[in-house]
Amino acid sequence: MDMNRNQYFMAGLVILLMGVQFRMLDSVTLNKECSQFIHSKLNKKDQPASGGPHFAALTTWGQTKAVEQVTELRTIRPPKWLGFALLSVGAVLALHSLAMPKPE
């Protein structure tokens, strides 16, 4: 299935607004349930901690013995370049949709 002009425009707007949102926030603090879920998924012994410095920063939270003992709330700080990248991609998609022929 090919994407038409309207679908490109909508995807561009959504990505553009996500970029604006990422540029406006500094950090996100997760609640207890999300913190426990992420702790259980990222702290498995059989998974190597690879993927660059940002992934390593996500996995270096306070190490506890059991998932039930996680009481501290996790804070995620997205890099500044992520907002700029999403803004750029969203703007290109929205402008590309305006150059496409109108749907019949």
C-alpha positions, 0 to 999 in steps of 0.5 A, a space after each residue: 500500500 502506497 502512502 498518499 499525500 494526506 498520510 504523509 502530511 499527518 505523519 509529518 505533523 505528528 512527528 513535528 509535534 513530538 519534536 516540539 514536545 521533546 524540545 520543551 521537556 528536560 526530563 520525565 519521571 516515571 511512576 513506581 510501576 513503570 520503574 519496576 517494569 523497566 528495571 526488570 527488563 533492562 537488568 537481565 544478566 544474559 543481555 549485554 549492555 551495548 548500544 552506546 552511551 545513552 543506553 548505558 546511561 539508562 541501565 546505570 540506575 540504582 542496582 537492587 536485588 529484586 524487582 519488588 525492592 525498587 522504590 526509587 522513581 526512574 528519571 529519563 533525560 532525552 538528549 537535546 538532539 532528539 527534539 531537533 531530529 524529530 522537528 527536522 524529519 516532521 518538517 520534511 515530511 509535511 513539506 514533501 506532502 505539499 509537493 505531492 499530487 492531490 488525491 483523486 
